[in-house]
Amino acid sequence: MYMLNIFLGMVGAPQVIIIAIAILLLFGGKKIPELMKGIGQGMKEFKKATKDLEKKQEKISE
């Protein structure tokens, strides 16, 4: 039951630390900045796409 609570949103500081250590072990210290850069670029493209869709919807509704 406790593991179910962790996956359903009850994540605290100890769980975050464990996840960070697992990521560090899996990817290594040199790959993490590249990984974060890729995630940031992906988020930027996603936001741009959503703004473009909103503009298109506004033009259609006019």
C-alpha positions as CSV (number, residue, x, y, z in Angstrom):
1,M,0.0,0.0,0.0
2,Y,2.9,2.4,0.8
3,M,4.4,2.0,-2.7
4,L,1.0,2.8,-4.2
5,N,0.9,6.1,-2.3
6,I,4.3,7.0,-3.6
7,F,3.2,6.6,-7.2
8,L,-0.1,8.5,-6.6
9,G,1.4,11.8,-5.7
10,M,2.7,11.5,-2.2
11,V,6.3,12.1,-3.1
12,G,8.4,13.8,-0.4
13,A,12.1,14.8,-0.1
14,P,13.4,11.3,0.5
15,Q,11.8,10.0,-2.7
16,V,13.1,12.9,-4.7
17,I,16.6,12.3,-3.4
18,I,16.4,8.6,-4.3
19,I,15.2,9.4,-7.8
20,A,18.0,12.0,-8.3
21,I,20.6,9.4,-7.2
22,A,19.1,6.8,-9.5
23,I,19.3,9.3,-12.5
24,L,22.8,10.2,-11.6
25,L,23.8,6.5,-11.5
26,L,22.0,5.7,-14.8
27,F,23.2,8.6,-16.9
28,G,26.4,9.8,-15.2
29,G,27.4,13.3,-14.4
30,K,28.4,14.3,-17.9
31,K,25.1,13.3,-19.6
32,I,22.8,15.1,-17.2
33,P,23.3,18.6,-18.6
34,E,22.7,17.3,-22.1
35,L,19.6,15.6,-21.0
36,M,18.3,18.7,-19.2
37,K,19.0,20.8,-22.3
38,G,17.0,18.4,-24.5
39,I,14.1,18.5,-22.1
40,G,14.2,22.3,-22.0
41,Q,14.2,22.5,-25.8
42,G,11.3,20.1,-26.0
43,M,9.3,22.1,-23.5
44,K,10.0,25.3,-25.5
45,E,8.8,23.7,-28.7
46,F,5.7,22.4,-27.0
47,K,4.8,25.9,-25.6
48,K,5.4,27.4,-29.1
49,A,3.1,24.8,-30.7
50,T,0.3,25.4,-28.1
51,K,0.5,29.2,-28.7
52,D,0.3,28.7,-32.5
53,L,-2.8,26.5,-32.0
54,E,-4.4,29.1,-29.8
55,K,-3.7,31.8,-32.5
56,K,-5.2,29.6,-35.1
57,Q,-8.3,29.0,-33.0
58,E,-8.7,32.8,-32.5
59,K,-8.6,33.4,-36.2
60,I,-11.2,30.7,-36.8
61,S,-13.5,32.0,-34.2
62,E,-13.4,35.6,-35.6
